[in-house]
Amino acid sequence: MRLFRARNAGAWLALLSAMGLPLASQAQPTAADKALAEGLFQDGKKLMDEGKIPEACAKLAESQRVDPTVGTLLNLAVCHEKEGKTASAWAEFKEASALSAGIGQQDRSQFAAKRAAALEARLTRLALEVAQPVPGMVITLNGKELSAAAATGSGIPVDPGAAAIEAKAPGKQPWSQQVTLEPGSGTKQVTVPPLADVPAPAPAAPSPPPPRPAAAPPPPASSTAAAPGSGSAGSPMRTLGFIAGGVGVASLGVGAVLGVLTLRKAADVEDGCSGSFGCSPADVAMNEDARTTAMVSTVTVGAGLACLGAGVALVLMSPSPEKTAAGERRLWVAPGVASDGGRVMLGGRW
């Protein structure tokens, strides 16, 4: 059934081009393609004779794909009819009849036409009804897109068995349904319902604010604030030490100035009293001032030394800030008045 191909290849290809079939635009098969197609064809015929119909149809279909011929197409239609794929066999017989008539093979054309007519009376059909058509809707049957005319009407010839129907449209949720088509003449009615709208996307939730840094714990309370620049906040002994040291340094400066004034006054008194007239009342008064200034200078210098020494001692003996905060050492200072003069009382616990 494949021997006529070489003699009528040009006429057959011209017919396919006139019909607008996709086979006309395919490249001519090579010698290797023809050899492969012939081997597949022989295997398919052998399997069909052995009753292995599904395997035979697969071989014949591949042979037709590699090197299309009317002979292979007729054998494939016979195989599909035996397999129960009545719609596929009907379509292949009709195509083979038209191709055979175009190349003068009237016997084959009549044979294919009679088989197609016999199958048409027992075709299984699927009738689709679209409840609400929308622009851009696409309906597929077993993954193959149907045209608008084929999707609706009296019924589409389909092979018996399971069939998957799917409908899609822009902005709509897809719909699908599996149906089982029984063999024999009859029409299966399936309604494609209105497609639901695609839900609008939910608004994005606002981003949570960044976590706030944990606040540092407050420093331990202290009854005495640290002096600025002391470098030892929370230690009253160290603070008092720096204060006492500062007072001592200031007192030493004052005492030094008073000492210089005393020496000048003493020198003036000595010059005034060394003359032939002796000490004048002014010299006596200046001498008294010099004695008073000397006494104040001595007291000031002594107090400065005492304050400076006390300040150094307080700084050296002051506890660490941790121990001070824990209350392990205590310091108290209190002024006092006695009959012999003022005093400062310093006490503590270590």
C-alpha positions in Angstrom: 0.0 0.0 0.0 3.0 2.3 0.2 4.5 1.5 -3.3 2.6 4.3 -5.1 4.4 7.0 -3.2 7.3 7.4 -5.6 5.2 7.6 -8.7 2.7 10.1 -7.4 4.7 12.1 -4.8 4.5 15.3 -6.9 0.7 15.1 -7.5 0.0 14.2 -3.8 2.1 17.2 -2.5 0.3 19.5 -4.9 -3.0 18.3 -3.6 -2.0 18.9 0.0 -0.8 22.4 -0.8 -4.2 23.2 -2.5 -6.0 21.9 0.6 -3.9 24.1 2.9 -3.0 21.1 5.1 0.0 21.4 7.3 1.7 18.4 5.5 2.3 20.6 2.5 4.7 22.9 4.3 6.8 20.1 5.7 10.2 19.4 4.3 10.6 16.4 2.1 11.6 13.3 4.1 15.1 12.1 3.6 16.1 8.6 2.7 16.7 7.8 6.3 13.2 9.1 7.2 11.7 6.9 4.5 13.6 3.8 5.8 12.5 4.5 9.3 8.9 5.0 8.3 8.9 1.8 6.3 10.3 -0.2 9.2 7.7 1.3 11.5 4.9 0.5 9.0 6.0 -3.1 8.7 6.1 -3.5 12.5 2.7 -1.9 12.8 1.2 -4.3 10.2 2.7 -7.3 12.0 1.4 -6.2 15.4 -2.1 -5.6 14.0 -2.1 -9.1 12.5 -1.1 -10.5 15.9 -4.0 -8.7 17.6 -1.8 -6.2 19.5 -3.9 -3.3 18.4 -2.7 -0.4 20.7 1.0 -1.2 20.0 0.2 -1.5 16.2 -1.6 1.9 16.2 1.4 3.6 17.9 3.8 2.2 15.3 1.6 3.2 12.4 1.0 6.7 13.8 4.8 7.3 14.1 5.4 6.0 10.6 2.8 8.5 9.3 4.4 11.4 11.2 7.9 10.6 9.9 6.8 10.0 6.2 3.1 10.7 5.5 1.5 8.5 2.9 -2.1 7.6 1.9 -1.3 3.9 2.4 -0.1 4.4 6.0 -3.0 6.7 6.7 -5.5 4.0 5.6 -3.9 1.3 7.7 -3.9 3.7 10.7 -7.6 4.3 10.2 -8.3 0.6 10.2 -6.2 0.2 13.3 -8.0 3.0 15.2 -11.3 1.5 14.2 -10.3 -1.8 15.8 -9.0 0.0 18.8 -12.4 1.6 19.3 -11.4 5.1 18.5 -14.2 5.7 16.1 -13.8 9.5 15.7 -10.1 9.2 14.9 -10.8 6.4 12.4 -13.7 8.3 10.8 -11.5 11.4 10.3 -8.6 9.4 8.9 -10.8 7.5 6.4 -12.4 10.7 5.1 -8.9 12.3 4.7 -7.6 9.2 2.9 -10.6 9.1 0.6 -10.0 12.7 -0.4 -6.3 12.2 -0.9 -6.8 9.0 -2.9 -9.3 10.7 -5.2 -6.9 13.6 -5.9 -4.1 11.3 -7.1 -6.4 9.0 -9.2 -6.6 6.1 -6.7 -10.4 5.7 -7.0 -10.5 2.2 -5.5 -8.9 3.4 -2.3 -11.0 6.5 -2.3 -14.2 4.5 -2.5 -13.0 2.0 0.1 -12.2 4.8 2.5 -15.4 6.7 1.8 -17.5 3.5 2.6 -15.7 2.9 5.9 -16.1 6.5 6.9 -19.9 6.4 6.1 -20.3 3.2 8.2 -18.5 4.8 11.1 -20.4 8.1 11.0 -23.7 6.3 11.9 -22.2 5.2 15.2 -20.0 8.1 16.2 -20.0 9.3 19.8 -20.4 13.1 20.0 -19.9 15.8 22.6 -22.1 18.9 22.6 -20.8 21.9 24.6 -22.9 24.8 25.7 -21.3 27.9 27.0 -23.6 29.5 29.6 -21.9 32.9 29.5 -19.3 33.6 26.8 -16.7 36.2 27.6 -14.0 37.9 25.4 -10.9 35.8 25.0 -12.4 32.6 26.2 -10.5 29.4 25.2 -12.0 25.9 25.4 -9.8 22.8 25.1 -10.7 19.1 24.8 -8.1 16.7 26.0 -5.5 19.6 25.7 -6.4 20.6 22.1 -8.0 24.0 21.6 -11.4 24.0 19.9 -12.6 26.7 17.6 -15.7 28.8 18.4 -17.7 26.9 15.8 -16.6 23.5 17.0 -17.1 24.3 20.7 -20.8 24.8 20.3 -23.4 23.1 18.0 -24.9 19.7 17.4 -21.9 17.8 18.7 -18.2 17.1 18.2 -17.2 13.6 17.1 -14.9 12.2 19.8 -13.3 8.9 20.7 -15.2 7.0 23.4 -13.6 7.0 26.9 -12.4 9.7 29.3 -12.3 13.3 28.1 -11.0 16.4 29.8 -12.8 19.7 29.1 -11.3 23.0 30.2 -12.3 26.7 29.8 -10.1 29.8 30.4 -10.6 33.5 29.9 -8.6 36.6 30.9 -9.5 37.8 34.4 -11.5 34.6 35.1 -10.8 31.5 37.2 -10.3 28.4 35.0 -12.9 25.7 34.9 -12.4 22.0 34.1 -14.4 18.8 34.1 -13.8 15.1 33.4 -16.5 13.3 31.5 -16.8 9.6 30.3 -18.1 9.1 26.8 -19.7 5.7 26.2 -19.2 3.9 22.8 -22.0 4.0 20.3 -24.1 6.7 18.7 -25.2 9.3 21.1 -24.4 12.9 22.2 -23.0 13.9 25.6 -24.3 17.3 26.7 -21.9 19.4 28.8 -22.5 23.0 29.9 -19.6 25.3 30.6 -20.8 27.4 33.6 -20.1 31.2 33.9 -16.5 31.6 34.9 -15.9 33.2 38.3 -13.8 36.4 38.5 -10.3 36.2 39.7 -10.3 37.6 43.3 -8.6 40.9 43.7 -5.3 40.6 45.5 -5.4 41.4 49.2 -3.7 44.7 50.2 -0.3 44.2 51.4 0.0 44.3 55.2 2.1 47.2 56.5 5.5 46.3 57.6 5.9 46.1 61.4 7.9 48.9 63.0 11.5 48.0 63.9 11.9 46.9 67.5 12.8 49.6 69.8 16.1 49.2 71.6 15.9 48.2 75.2 16.4 51.0 77.6 19.6 50.9 79.7 19.0 50.2 83.4 19.2 53.4 85.5 22.4 53.8 87.6 22.1 52.9 91.3 20.8 55.8 93.5 23.4 57.7 95.5 23.0 60.2 98.3 26.0 62.3 97.2 26.5 63.4 93.5 30.0 63.1 92.1 31.8 66.3 91.3 32.2 67.1 87.6 35.3 65.6 86.2 35.9 63.5 89.3 35.6 60.3 87.1 34.0 58.5 90.1 30.2 59.0 90.0 28.5 57.6 93.1 31.7 57.8 95.4 31.2 60.6 98.0 34.6 60.0 99.7 36.4 60.6 96.4 34.3 63.6 95.6 35.1 65.1 99.0 38.7 64.3 98.5 38.9 66.4 95.3 37.0 69.2 97.0 39.3 69.2 100.0 42.3 69.1 97.8 41.1 72.1 95.8 40.5 74.1 98.9 43.9 73.2 100.2 45.6 74.3 97.0 43.7 77.6 97.1 44.6 78.1 100.7 48.3 77.6 100.0 48.1 80.2 97.3 46.5 82.7 99.6 49.0 82.0 102.3 51.9 82.5 99.9 50.6 85.9 98.8 50.1 86.9 102.4 53.6 85.8 103.3 55.1 88.0 100.5 53.1 91.0 101.8 54.4 90.3 105.4 58.0 90.3 104.2 57.6 93.6 102.4 56.0 95.2 105.4 58.7 93.9 107.7 61.4 95.3 105.3 59.7 98.7 105.3 59.5 98.7 109.1 63.1 97.8 109.4 64.1 100.6 107.1 62.0 103.2 109.0 63.3 102.2 112.4 66.9 102.2 111.4 67.2 106.0 111.2 68.4 108.5 113.8 64.9 109.4 114.9 63.8 105.8 115.7 60.5 104.2 114.9 57.7 106.5 113.9 54.1 105.8 114.8 53.5 104.8 111.2 56.3 102.3 111.5 54.7 100.9 114.6 51.3 100.6 112.9 52.9 98.9 109.9 54.7 96.5 112.2 51.4 95.5 113.8 49.9 94.9 110.3 52.9 92.8 109.3 52.4 90.7 112.4 48.7 90.2 111.7 49.4 89.4 108.0 52.1 86.9 109.1 49.7 85.2 111.5 47.0 84.9 108.8 49.5 83.6 106.3 50.7 81.0 108.7 47.1 79.9 109.5 46.1 79.8 105.8 49.2 77.8 104.8 48.6 75.4 107.6 44.9 75.0 106.7 45.8 74.5 103.0 48.3 71.8 103.9 45.8 70.1 106.1 43.0 70.3 103.4 45.4 69.1 100.7 46.6 66.2 102.9 43.0 65.3 103.8 42.0 65.4 100.1 44.8 63.1 99.1 43.9 60.7 101.9 40.2 60.7 100.9 41.0 60.0 97.2 43.4 57.2 98.1 41.0 55.6 100.6 37.8 56.0 98.5 36.1 52.7 97.6 35.4 51.6 94.0 32.0 52.7 92.4 30.7 49.1 92.7 31.3 48.9 96.4 30.0 52.4 97.0 26.8 51.5 95.2 26.5 48.3 97.3 26.8 50.3 100.5 29.9 48.4 101.7 31.6 51.7 102.7 30.1 54.8 104.2 31.5 58.3 104.7 30.1 61.3 106.6 31.4 64.8 107.2 29.9 67.2 109.7 30.9 70.7 110.8 31.2 71.5 114.5 31.8 74.4 116.8 33.9 74.3 119.9 35.1 76.8 122.5 38.5 76.8 121.0 37.3 77.5 117.4 35.6 75.7 114.5 36.2 72.2 113.6 35.3 69.6 110.9 34.4 66.2 112.0 35.1 63.3 109.5 33.9 59.8 110.1 33.0 56.6 108.2 32.7 52.8 108.2 34.8 50.4 106.2 
